[in-house]
Structures are given as C-alpha cells and as structure tokens.
Amino acid sequence: KLQEQASSVTVSKREEWKAKSKYKAEVGKVQRKLSRYEEIKMKGERNQVFMETYDSVIDKLNDMVFQMTQESIPPSSDRRSDPLIMCQACGHVLTVCKCNAVDL
C-alpha cells in the first residue's frame, strides 16, 4: 500500500511538472511573439520618420482642400448697402419702410 501511495504521488507530481512546463513554454512563446510585434511596430507604424511624413502630407492636403473650397465660394454682396433693397434713410427693408424717403 505504501508503494501505491508513492507511485500515485510521483504520477501526480509528474503531471504537475508537465503542466507547469507546458505553461512556461506557452508564456515564453507569447512573450517572443509580443517582443517581435513590438519590434516590427517600432520599425513600421511607430517610426517617427513615417509619422512626420504622414502628418506633413495630411497637413498639405488639408491646406489644398481649404484653398480650393475658398476659391469655389462665390463672393457675396452686402445687401445693406444696396439702395434697391434697403432704405438708406431708416435702414429698413423697402417693403416695410414707412419713411417714404426713397426716390426710385
């Protein structure tokens, strides 16, 4: 009976060691993948030269779009200075003006 207990203890210990070894191998594998990913990330998408170039290109494109938009907007006139629309004496719109100071 003592031998059965000893053999069952060694089997359970061996299973624990296997599980622990397998866990350590998985953790090491994940850590290696993560470090490789971080290395690639620093060379590629987090590269300062790439980021600065991207930012400058985007800024120039935004400036071009803004300039083109501003050029496409027709100039508007100030309706308050137009004597056919606004009364120059009282400042009301001619349709509601009651001062009769308008000579058309």
Biopython code that builds the backbone (N, CA, C, O; Angstrom):
import numpy as np
from Bio.PDB.StructureBuilder import StructureBuilder

atoms = [
    (1, "LYS", "N", (0.812, -1.184, 0.000)),
    (1, "LYS", "CA", (0.000, 0.000, 0.000)),
    (1, "LYS", "C", (0.856, 1.247, 0.000)),
    (1, "LYS", "O", (0.487, 2.247, -0.616)),
    (2, "LEU", "N", (1.964, 1.211, 0.662)),
    (2, "LEU", "CA", (2.884, 2.340, 0.685)),
    (2, "LEU", "C", (3.444, 2.596, -0.710)),
    (2, "LEU", "O", (3.637, 3.744, -1.111)),
    (3, "GLN", "N", (3.697, 1.535, -1.432)),
    (3, "GLN", "CA", (4.218, 1.680, -2.791)),
    (3, "GLN", "C", (3.164, 2.302, -3.712)),
    (3, "GLN", "O", (3.509, 3.089, -4.594)),
    (4, "GLU", "N", (1.876, 1.957, -3.521)),
    (4, "GLU", "CA", (0.815, 2.552, -4.329)),
    (4, "GLU", "C", (0.713, 4.059, -4.069)),
    (4, "GLU", "O", (0.531, 4.844, -5.000)),
    (5, "GLN", "N", (0.832, 4.453, -2.798)),
    (5, "GLN", "CA", (0.786, 5.872, -2.473)),
    (5, "GLN", "C", (1.978, 6.597, -3.091)),
    (5, "GLN", "O", (1.827, 7.695, -3.627)),
    (6, "ALA", "N", (3.144, 5.998, -3.019)),
    (6, "ALA", "CA", (4.359, 6.614, -3.564)),
    (6, "ALA", "C", (4.251, 6.752, -5.078)),
    (6, "ALA", "O", (4.630, 7.778, -5.643)),
    (7, "SER", "N", (3.730, 5.709, -5.737)),
    (7, "SER", "CA", (3.618, 5.786, -7.191)),
    (7, "SER", "C", (2.545, 6.803, -7.601)),
    (7, "SER", "O", (2.715, 7.498, -8.602)),
    (8, "SER", "N", (1.456, 6.898, -6.854)),
    (8, "SER", "CA", (0.428, 7.876, -7.202)),
    (8, "SER", "C", (0.927, 9.303, -6.972)),
    (8, "SER", "O", (0.556, 10.218, -7.707)),
    (9, "VAL", "N", (1.769, 9.491, -5.952)),
    (9, "VAL", "CA", (2.345, 10.818, -5.700)),
    (9, "VAL", "C", (3.293, 11.178, -6.829)),
    (9, "VAL", "O", (3.269, 12.309, -7.312)),
    (10, "THR", "N", (4.111, 10.257, -7.253)),
    (10, "THR", "CA", (5.057, 10.566, -8.324)),
    (10, "THR", "C", (4.326, 10.823, -9.635)),
    (10, "THR", "O", (4.762, 11.661, -10.424)),
    (11, "VAL", "N", (3.227, 10.125, -9.884)),
    (11, "VAL", "CA", (2.461, 10.359, -11.109)),
    (11, "VAL", "C", (1.833, 11.748, -11.062)),
    (11, "VAL", "O", (1.884, 12.484, -12.047)),
    (12, "SER", "N", (1.251, 12.105, -9.943)),
    (12, "SER", "CA", (0.626, 13.431, -9.852)),
    (12, "SER", "C", (1.685, 14.535, -9.911)),
    (12, "SER", "O", (1.451, 15.583, -10.512)),
    (13, "LYS", "N", (2.837, 14.308, -9.296)),
    (13, "LYS", "CA", (3.928, 15.289, -9.372)),
    (13, "LYS", "C", (4.405, 15.440, -10.810)),
    (13, "LYS", "O", (4.642, 16.553, -11.279)),
    (14, "ARG", "N", (4.545, 14.310, -11.509)),
    (14, "ARG", "CA", (4.996, 14.352, -12.892)),
    (14, "ARG", "C", (3.986, 15.103, -13.759)),
    (14, "ARG", "O", (4.373, 15.867, -14.644)),
    (15, "GLU", "N", (2.693, 14.888, -13.508)),
    (15, "GLU", "CA", (1.668, 15.614, -14.262)),
    (15, "GLU", "C", (1.722, 17.111, -13.962)),
    (15, "GLU", "O", (1.543, 17.938, -14.856)),
    (16, "GLU", "N", (1.969, 17.448, -12.705)),
    (16, "GLU", "CA", (2.116, 18.865, -12.343)),
    (16, "GLU", "C", (3.318, 19.474, -13.058)),
    (16, "GLU", "O", (3.228, 20.589, -13.573)),
    (17, "TRP", "N", (4.442, 18.759, -13.096)),
    (17, "TRP", "CA", (5.642, 19.265, -13.767)),
    (17, "TRP", "C", (5.402, 19.451, -15.261)),
    (17, "TRP", "O", (5.842, 20.433, -15.858)),
    (18, "LYS", "N", (4.694, 18.488, -15.855)),
    (18, "LYS", "CA", (4.385, 18.596, -17.290)),
    (18, "LYS", "C", (3.510, 19.819, -17.562)),
    (18, "LYS", "O", (3.759, 20.580, -18.497)),
    (19, "ALA", "N", (2.481, 19.995, -16.732)),
    (19, "ALA", "CA", (1.581, 21.131, -16.910)),
    (19, "ALA", "C", (2.334, 22.450, -16.726)),
    (19, "ALA", "O", (2.126, 23.406, -17.473)),
    (20, "LYS", "N", (3.220, 22.484, -15.708)),
    (20, "LYS", "CA", (3.994, 23.692, -15.458)),
    (20, "LYS", "C", (4.955, 23.972, -16.606)),
    (20, "LYS", "O", (5.132, 25.120, -17.015)),
    (21, "SER", "N", (5.567, 22.926, -17.116)),
    (21, "SER", "CA", (6.489, 23.072, -18.240)),
    (21, "SER", "C", (5.752, 23.550, -19.484)),
    (21, "SER", "O", (6.242, 24.417, -20.208)),
    (22, "LYS", "N", (4.574, 22.984, -19.731)),
    (22, "LYS", "CA", (3.777, 23.383, -20.886)),
    (22, "LYS", "C", (3.349, 24.845, -20.750)),
    (22, "LYS", "O", (3.374, 25.589, -21.730)),
    (23, "TYR", "N", (2.956, 25.260, -19.542)),
    (23, "TYR", "CA", (2.566, 26.647, -19.294)),
    (23, "TYR", "C", (3.728, 27.601, -19.544)),
    (23, "TYR", "O", (3.558, 28.640, -20.182)),
    (24, "LYS", "N", (4.901, 27.249, -19.042)),
    (24, "LYS", "CA", (6.082, 28.099, -19.242)),
    (24, "LYS", "C", (6.431, 28.212, -20.719)),
    (24, "LYS", "O", (6.834, 29.276, -21.188)),
    (25, "ALA", "N", (6.277, 27.117, -21.448)),
    (25, "ALA", "CA", (6.556, 27.150, -22.884)),
    (25, "ALA", "C", (5.580, 28.081, -23.603)),
    (25, "ALA", "O", (5.977, 28.844, -24.484)),
    (26, "GLU", "N", (4.310, 28.016, -23.225)),
    (26, "GLU", "CA", (3.302, 28.894, -23.839)),
    (26, "GLU", "C", (3.568, 30.359, -23.509)),
    (26, "GLU", "O", (3.462, 31.228, -24.375)),
    (27, "VAL", "N", (3.913, 30.627, -22.256)),
    (27, "VAL", "CA", (4.208, 32.010, -21.851)),
    (27, "VAL", "C", (5.415, 32.535, -22.616)),
    (27, "VAL", "O", (5.409, 33.674, -23.083)),
    (28, "GLY", "N", (6.444, 31.711, -22.745)),
    (28, "GLY", "CA", (7.627, 32.121, -23.499)),
    (28, "GLY", "C", (7.301, 32.394, -24.959)),
    (28, "GLY", "O", (7.808, 33.348, -25.549)),
    (29, "LYS", "N", (6.462, 31.561, -25.531)),
    (29, "LYS", "CA", (6.059, 31.731, -26.928)),
    (29, "LYS", "C", (5.307, 33.046, -27.113)),
    (29, "LYS", "O", (5.558, 33.782, -28.067)),
    (30, "VAL", "N", (4.391, 33.337, -26.200)),
    (30, "VAL", "CA", (3.624, 34.582, -26.273)),
    (30, "VAL", "C", (4.545, 35.781, -26.083)),
    (30, "VAL", "O", (4.401, 36.782, -26.784)),
    (31, "GLN", "N", (5.481, 35.699, -25.155)),
    (31, "GLN", "CA", (6.413, 36.806, -24.929)),
    (31, "GLN", "C", (7.296, 37.050, -26.148)),
    (31, "GLN", "O", (7.568, 38.202, -26.486)),
    (32, "ARG", "N", (7.750, 35.987, -26.817)),
    (32, "ARG", "CA", (8.569, 36.154, -28.019)),
    (32, "ARG", "C", (7.768, 36.796, -29.142)),
    (32, "ARG", "O", (8.271, 37.662, -29.859)),
    (33, "LYS", "N", (6.498, 36.360, -29.294)),
    (33, "LYS", "CA", (5.637, 36.970, -30.316)),
    (33, "LYS", "C", (5.406, 38.445, -30.013)),
    (33, "LYS", "O", (5.439, 39.281, -30.916)),
    (34, "LEU", "N", (5.173, 38.762, -28.752)),
    (34, "LEU", "CA", (4.912, 40.139, -28.359)),
    (34, "LEU", "C", (6.139, 41.015, -28.592)),
    (34, "LEU", "O", (6.019, 42.133, -29.094)),
    (35, "SER", "N", (7.312, 40.514, -28.231)),
    (35, "SER", "CA", (8.514, 41.321, -28.444)),
    (35, "SER", "C", (8.774, 41.513, -29.935)),
    (35, "SER", "O", (9.210, 42.587, -30.349)),
    (36, "ARG", "N", (8.518, 40.501, -30.737)),
    (36, "ARG", "CA", (8.683, 40.625, -32.191)),
    (36, "ARG", "C", (7.674, 41.623, -32.749)),
    (36, "ARG", "O", (8.012, 42.427, -33.618)),
    (37, "TYR", "N", (6.449, 41.577, -32.259)),
    (37, "TYR", "CA", (5.426, 42.522, -32.688)),
    (37, "TYR", "C", (5.837, 43.956, -32.333)),
    (37, "TYR", "O", (5.708, 44.862, -33.157)),
    (38, "GLU", "N", (6.328, 44.157, -31.116)),
    (38, "GLU", "CA", (6.766, 45.491, -30.692)),
    (38, "GLU", "C", (7.930, 45.972, -31.554)),
    (38, "GLU", "O", (7.993, 47.150, -31.906)),
    (39, "GLU", "N", (8.843, 45.079, -31.893)),
    (39, "GLU", "CA", (9.980, 45.440, -32.741)),
    (39, "GLU", "C", (9.499, 45.883, -34.126)),
    (39, "GLU", "O", (9.947, 46.902, -34.650)),
    (40, "ILE", "N", (8.590, 45.114, -34.708)),
    (40, "ILE", "CA", (8.040, 45.460, -36.026)),
    (40, "ILE", "C", (7.269, 46.773, -35.936)),
    (40, "ILE", "O", (7.357, 47.610, -36.834)),
    (41, "LYS", "N", (6.526, 46.952, -34.870)),
    (41, "LYS", "CA", (5.730, 48.161, -34.687)),
    (41, "LYS", "C", (6.633, 49.389, -34.620)),
    (41, "LYS", "O", (6.318, 50.417, -35.219)),
    (42, "MET", "N", (7.748, 49.298, -33.904)),
    (42, "MET", "CA", (8.655, 50.440, -33.794)),
    (42, "MET", "C", (9.346, 50.733, -35.121)),
    (42, "MET", "O", (9.654, 51.888, -35.414)),
    (43, "LYS", "N", (9.590, 49.712, -35.917)),
    (43, "LYS", "CA", (10.228, 49.934, -37.218)),
    (43, "LYS", "C", (9.228, 50.462, -38.237)),
    (43, "LYS", "O", (9.600, 51.194, -39.154)),
    (44, "GLY", "N", (7.965, 50.093, -38.081)),
    (44, "GLY", "CA", (6.962, 50.429, -39.081)),
    (44, "GLY", "C", (6.025, 51.527, -38.654)),
    (44, "GLY", "O", (6.299, 52.703, -38.890)),
    (45, "GLU", "N", (4.924, 51.168, -38.030)),
    (45, "GLU", "CA", (3.856, 52.136, -37.796)),
    (45, "GLU", "C", (4.198, 53.171, -36.737)),
    (45, "GLU", "O", (3.580, 54.236, -36.735)),
    (46, "ARG", "N", (5.121, 52.931, -35.856)),
    (46, "ARG", "CA", (5.528, 53.908, -34.847)),
    (46, "ARG", "C", (6.851, 54.593, -35.197)),
    (46, "ARG", "O", (7.446, 55.270, -34.359)),
    (47, "ASN", "N", (7.296, 54.415, -36.417)),
    (47, "ASN", "CA", (8.528, 55.043, -36.856)),
    (47, "ASN", "C", (8.296, 56.552, -36.958)),
    (47, "ASN", "O", (7.354, 56.999, -37.612)),
    (48, "GLN", "N", (9.161, 57.330, -36.308)),
    (48, "GLN", "CA", (8.986, 58.775, -36.256)),
    (48, "GLN", "C", (9.059, 59.419, -37.638)),
    (48, "GLN", "O", (8.322, 60.364, -37.918)),
    (49, "VAL", "N", (9.939, 58.919, -38.500)),
    (49, "VAL", "CA", (10.066, 59.483, -39.844)),
    (49, "VAL", "C", (8.768, 59.280, -40.617)),
    (49, "VAL", "O", (8.287, 60.199, -41.281)),
    (50, "PHE", "N", (8.204, 58.085, -40.534)),
    (50, "PHE", "CA", (6.942, 57.812, -41.223)),
    (50, "PHE", "C", (5.820, 58.687, -40.664)),
    (50, "PHE", "O", (5.018, 59.233, -41.422)),
    (51, "MET", "N", (5.767, 58.816, -39.352)),
    (51, "MET", "CA", (4.704, 59.589, -38.730)),
    (51, "MET", "C", (4.801, 61.066, -39.120)),
    (51, "MET", "O", (3.782, 61.692, -39.412)),
    (52, "GLU", "N", (6.014, 61.630, -39.130)),
    (52, "GLU", "CA", (6.194, 63.035, -39.501)),
    (52, "GLU", "C", (5.847, 63.252, -40.968)),
    (52, "GLU", "O", (5.217, 64.249, -41.322)),
    (53, "THR", "N", (6.260, 62.317, -41.818)),
    (53, "THR", "CA", (5.945, 62.434, -43.243)),
    (53, "THR", "C", (4.442, 62.363, -43.462)),
    (53, "THR", "O", (3.887, 63.154, -44.224)),
    (54, "TYR", "N", (3.793, 61.437, -42.808)),
    (54, "TYR", "CA", (2.332, 61.292, -42.930)),
    (54, "TYR", "C", (1.643, 62.576, -42.478)),
    (54, "TYR", "O", (0.740, 63.069, -43.153)),
    (55, "ASP", "N", (2.069, 63.120, -41.334)),
    (55, "ASP", "CA", (1.454, 64.344, -40.826)),
    (55, "ASP", "C", (1.640, 65.506, -41.783)),
    (55, "ASP", "O", (0.712, 66.286, -41.993)),
    (56, "SER", "N", (2.820, 65.635, -42.368)),
    (56, "SER", "CA", (3.056, 66.750, -43.294)),
    (56, "SER", "C", (2.219, 66.598, -44.563)),
    (56, "SER", "O", (1.706, 67.588, -45.086)),
    (57, "VAL", "N", (2.078, 65.377, -45.060)),
    (57, "VAL", "CA", (1.258, 65.143, -46.255)),
    (57, "VAL", "C", (-0.205, 65.491, -45.958)),
    (57, "VAL", "O", (-0.860, 66.151, -46.764)),
    (58, "ILE", "N", (-0.704, 65.061, -44.835)),
    (58, "ILE", "CA", (-2.088, 65.342, -44.462)),
    (58, "ILE", "C", (-2.297, 66.850, -44.288)),
    (58, "ILE", "O", (-3.318, 67.383, -44.723)),
    (59, "ASP", "N", (-1.348, 67.540, -43.660)),
    (59, "ASP", "CA", (-1.475, 68.988, -43.494)),
    (59, "ASP", "C", (-1.527, 69.698, -44.840)),
    (59, "ASP", "O", (-2.335, 70.607, -45.030)),
    (60, "LYS", "N", (-0.675, 69.293, -45.771)),
    (60, "LYS", "CA", (-0.661, 69.920, -47.098)),
    (60, "LYS", "C", (-1.968, 69.643, -47.843)),
    (60, "LYS", "O", (-2.507, 70.530, -48.504)),
    (61, "LEU", "N", (-2.466, 68.435, -47.737)),
    (61, "LEU", "CA", (-3.743, 68.114, -48.385)),
    (61, "LEU", "C", (-4.893, 68.925, -47.790)),
    (61, "LEU", "O", (-5.760, 69.404, -48.520)),
    (62, "ASN", "N", (-4.899, 69.076, -46.479)),
    (62, "ASN", "CA", (-5.937, 69.886, -45.837)),
    (62, "ASN", "C", (-5.852, 71.336, -46.301)),
    (62, "ASN", "O", (-6.880, 71.971, -46.537)),
    (63, "ASP", "N", (-4.627, 71.871, -46.436)),
    (63, "ASP", "CA", (-4.460, 73.236, -46.936)),
    (63, "ASP", "C", (-4.979, 73.368, -48.359)),
    (63, "ASP", "O", (-5.640, 74.350, -48.696)),
    (64, "MET", "N", (-4.680, 72.379, -49.192)),
    (64, "MET", "CA", (-5.147, 72.416, -50.586)),
    (64, "MET", "C", (-6.674, 72.372, -50.651)),
    (64, "MET", "O", (-7.285, 73.119, -51.415)),
    (65, "VAL", "N", (-7.282, 71.510, -49.862)),
    (65, "VAL", "CA", (-8.740, 71.398, -49.862)),
    (65, "VAL", "C", (-9.365, 72.703, -49.371)),
    (65, "VAL", "O", (-10.359, 73.166, -49.931)),
    (66, "PHE", "N", (-8.789, 73.292, -48.332)),
    (66, "PHE", "CA", (-9.311, 74.549, -47.807)),
    (66, "PHE", "C", (-9.204, 75.647, -48.862)),
    (66, "PHE", "O", (-10.149, 76.410, -49.063)),
    (67, "GLN", "N", (-8.064, 75.731, -49.533)),
    (67, "GLN", "CA", (-7.864, 76.753, -50.554)),
    (67, "GLN", "C", (-8.851, 76.558, -51.713)),
    (67, "GLN", "O", (-9.456, 77.523, -52.182)),
    (68, "MET", "N", (-9.010, 75.324, -52.168)),
    (68, "MET", "CA", (-9.937, 75.052, -53.264)),
    (68, "MET", "C", (-11.375, 75.368, -52.853)),
    (68, "MET", "O", (-12.156, 75.863, -53.666)),
    (69, "THR", "N", (-11.725, 75.087, -51.612)),
    (69, "THR", "CA", (-13.061, 75.376, -51.126)),
    (69, "THR", "C", (-13.294, 76.889, -51.088)),
    (69, "THR", "O", (-14.348, 77.372, -51.500)),
    (70, "GLN", "N", (-12.310, 77.622, -50.595)),
    (70, "GLN", "CA", (-12.442, 79.074, -50.518)),
    (70, "GLN", "C", (-12.554, 79.702, -51.901)),
    (70, "GLN", "O", (-13.280, 80.678, -52.087)),
    (71, "GLU", "N", (-11.834, 79.139, -52.876)),
    (71, "GLU", "CA", (-11.892, 79.669, -54.234)),
    (71, "GLU", "C", (-13.225, 79.367, -54.910)),
    (71, "GLU", "O", (-13.664, 80.122, -55.778)),
    (72, "SER", "N", (-13.864, 78.287, -54.524)),
    (72, "SER", "CA", (-15.117, 77.901, -55.181)),
    (72, "SER", "C", (-16.333, 78.638, -54.620)),
    (72, "SER", "O", (-17.404, 78.602, -55.226)),
    (73, "ILE", "N", (-16.184, 79.303, -53.476)),
    (73, "ILE", "CA", (-17.309, 80.035, -52.890)),
    (73, "ILE", "C", (-17.420, 81.386, -53.598)),
    (73, "ILE", "O", (-16.457, 82.151, -53.607)),
    (74, "PRO", "N", (-18.574, 81.692, -54.190)),
    (74, "PRO", "CA", (-18.722, 82.990, -54.871)),
    (74, "PRO", "C", (-18.769, 84.122, -53.854)),
    (74, "PRO", "O", (-19.274, 83.938, -52.747)),
    (75, "PRO", "N", (-18.245, 85.293, -54.220)),
    (75, "PRO", "CA", (-18.290, 86.404, -53.261)),
    (75, "PRO", "C", (-19.733, 86.875, -53.063)),
    (75, "PRO", "O", (-20.512, 86.930, -54.015)),
    (76, "SER", "N", (-20.070, 87.202, -51.853)),
    (76, "SER", "CA", (-21.425, 87.664, -51.571)),
    (76, "SER", "C", (-21.405, 89.176, -51.381)),
    (76, "SER", "O", (-20.421, 89.746, -50.910)),
    (77, "SER", "N", (-22.489, 89.798, -51.750)),
    (77, "SER", "CA", (-22.573, 91.252, -51.601)),
    (77, "SER", "C", (-23.302, 91.588, -50.306)),
    (77, "SER", "O", (-24.097, 90.801, -49.793)),
    (78, "ASP", "N", (-23.008, 92.780, -49.794)),
    (78, "ASP", "CA", (-23.661, 93.236, -48.581)),
    (78, "ASP", "C", (-24.990, 93.869, -48.973)),
    (78, "ASP", "O", (-25.006, 94.914, -49.622)),
    (79, "ARG", "N", (-26.079, 93.267, -48.598)),
    (79, "ARG", "CA", (-27.403, 93.733, -49.006)),
    (79, "ARG", "C", (-27.776, 95.054, -48.312)),
    (79, "ARG", "O", (-28.656, 95.771, -48.787)),
    (80, "ARG", "N", (-27.127, 95.371, -47.219)),
    (80, "ARG", "CA", (-27.448, 96.617, -46.522)),
    (80, "ARG", "C", (-27.007, 97.850, -47.311)),
    (80, "ARG", "O", (-27.582, 98.928, -47.158)),
    (81, "SER", "N", (-25.983, 97.687, -48.159)),
    (81, "SER", "CA", (-25.511, 98.839, -48.938)),
    (81, "SER", "C", (-26.231, 98.971, -50.282)),
    (81, "SER", "O", (-26.007, 99.944, -51.002)),
    (82, "ASP", "N", (-27.074, 98.031, -50.623)),
    (82, "ASP", "CA", (-27.806, 98.084, -51.897)),
    (82, "ASP", "C", (-29.049, 98.976, -51.745)),
    (82, "ASP", "O", (-29.945, 98.641, -50.970)),
    (83, "PRO", "N", (-29.121, 100.122, -52.480)),
    (83, "PRO", "CA", (-30.267, 101.033, -52.311)),
    (83, "PRO", "C", (-31.566, 100.475, -52.864)),
    (83, "PRO", "O", (-32.630, 101.018, -52.564)),
    (84, "LEU", "N", (-31.525, 99.415, -53.658)),
    (84, "LEU", "CA", (-32.765, 98.820, -54.166)),
    (84, "LEU", "C", (-33.415, 97.882, -53.155)),
    (84, "LEU", "O", (-34.577, 97.508, -53.313)),
    (85, "ILE", "N", (-32.687, 97.510, -52.142)),
    (85, "ILE", "CA", (-33.214, 96.571, -51.148)),
    (85, "ILE", "C", (-33.469, 97.275, -49.813)),
    (85, "ILE", "O", (-34.515, 97.071, -49.197)),
    (86, "MET", "N", (-32.526, 98.099, -49.365)),
    (86, "MET", "CA", (-32.623, 98.726, -48.047)),
    (86, "MET", "C", (-32.861, 100.228, -48.184)),
    (86, "MET", "O", (-32.322, 100.867, -49.087)),
    (87, "CYS", "N", (-33.646, 100.771, -47.311)),
    (87, "CYS", "CA", (-33.872, 102.216, -47.257)),
    (87, "CYS", "C", (-32.638, 102.861, -46.642)),
    (87, "CYS", "O", (-32.212, 102.470, -45.555)),
    (88, "GLN", "N", (-32.061, 103.838, -47.321)),
    (88, "GLN", "CA", (-30.842, 104.487, -46.834)),
    (88, "GLN", "C", (-31.128, 105.465, -45.704)),
    (88, "GLN", "O", (-30.219, 105.823, -44.955)),
    (89, "ALA", "N", (-32.364, 105.899, -45.570)),
    (89, "ALA", "CA", (-32.717, 106.860, -44.521)),
    (89, "ALA", "C", (-32.955, 106.178, -43.172)),
    (89, "ALA", "O", (-32.422, 106.602, -42.147)),
    (90, "CYS", "N", (-33.766, 105.114, -43.189)),
    (90, "CYS", "CA", (-34.120, 104.499, -41.897)),
    (90, "CYS", "C", (-33.490, 103.126, -41.682)),
    (90, "CYS", "O", (-33.447, 102.650, -40.547)),
    (91, "GLY", "N", (-32.999, 102.475, -42.741)),
    (91, "GLY", "CA", (-32.341, 101.184, -42.582)),
    (91, "GLY", "C", (-33.269, 99.995, -42.659)),
    (91, "GLY", "O", (-32.820, 98.864, -42.474)),
    (92, "HIS", "N", (-34.545, 100.204, -42.924)),
    (92, "HIS", "CA", (-35.487, 99.089, -43.058)),
    (92, "HIS", "C", (-35.472, 98.558, -44.485)),
    (92, "HIS", "O", (-34.994, 99.220, -45.406)),
    (93, "VAL", "N", (-36.003, 97.357, -44.647)),
    (93, "VAL", "CA", (-36.187, 96.799, -45.974)),
    (93, "VAL", "C", (-37.271, 97.622, -46.653)),
    (93, "VAL", "O", (-38.242, 98.022, -46.011)),
    (94, "LEU", "N", (-37.111, 97.873, -47.937)),
    (94, "LEU", "CA", (-38.021, 98.785, -48.638)),
    (94, "LEU", "C", (-39.483, 98.351, -48.571)),
    (94, "LEU", "O", (-40.378, 99.193, -48.634)),
    (95, "THR", "N", (-39.734, 97.067, -48.446)),
    (95, "THR", "CA", (-41.131, 96.616, -48.407)),
    (95, "THR", "C", (-41.817, 96.987, -47.100)),
    (95, "THR", "O", (-43.046, 97.046, -47.048)),
    (96, "VAL", "N", (-41.045, 97.241, -46.038)),
    (96, "VAL", "CA", (-41.651, 97.620, -44.752)),
    (96, "VAL", "C", (-41.302, 99.045, -44.355)),
    (96, "VAL", "O", (-41.663, 99.485, -43.264)),
    (97, "CYS", "N", (-40.614, 99.763, -45.210)),
    (97, "CYS", "CA", (-40.202, 101.138, -44.905)),
    (97, "CYS", "C", (-41.429, 102.071, -44.922)),
    (97, "CYS", "O", (-42.248, 102.028, -45.840)),
    (98, "LYS", "N", (-41.526, 102.898, -43.897)),
    (98, "LYS", "CA", (-42.660, 103.819, -43.805)),
    (98, "LYS", "C", (-42.221, 105.276, -43.855)),
    (98, "LYS", "O", (-43.035, 106.172, -43.631)),
    (99, "CYS", "N", (-40.959, 105.525, -44.141)),
    (99, "CYS", "CA", (-40.499, 106.904, -44.116)),
    (99, "CYS", "C", (-40.691, 107.625, -45.438)),
    (99, "CYS", "O", (-40.603, 108.852, -45.478)),
    (100, "ASN", "N", (-40.949, 106.906, -46.520)),
    (100, "ASN", "CA", (-41.199, 107.478, -47.846)),
    (100, "ASN", "C", (-40.072, 108.392, -48.319)),
    (100, "ASN", "O", (-40.324, 109.337, -49.066)),
    (101, "ALA", "N", (-38.857, 108.135, -47.907)),
    (101, "ALA", "CA", (-37.732, 108.956, -48.319)),
    (101, "ALA", "C", (-37.007, 108.372, -49.517)),
    (101, "ALA", "O", (-35.919, 108.830, -49.864)),
    (102, "VAL", "N", (-37.578, 107.395, -50.138)),
    (102, "VAL", "CA", (-36.912, 106.698, -51.223)),
    (102, "VAL", "C", (-37.298, 107.310, -52.549)),
    (102, "VAL", "O", (-38.486, 107.460, -52.836)),
    (103, "ASP", "N", (-36.319, 107.668, -53.366)),
    (103, "ASP", "CA", (-36.557, 108.156, -54.722)),
    (103, "ASP", "C", (-36.076, 107.099, -55.690)),
    (103, "ASP", "O", (-34.871, 106.943, -55.886)),
    (104, "LEU", "N", (-36.976, 106.385, -56.287)),
    (104, "LEU", "CA", (-36.576, 105.325, -57.238)),
    (104, "LEU", "C", (-36.538, 105.840, -58.612)),
    (104, "LEU", "O", (-36.224, 105.097, -59.542)),
]
sb = StructureBuilder()
sb.init_structure("model")
sb.init_model(0)
sb.init_chain("A")
sb.init_seg("    ")
for serial, (resi, resn, name, xyz) in enumerate(atoms, 1):
    if name == "N":
        sb.init_residue(resn, " ", resi, " ")
    sb.init_atom(name, np.array(xyz, "f"), 0.0, 1.0, " ", f" {name:<3s}", serial, name[0])
structure = sb.get_structure()
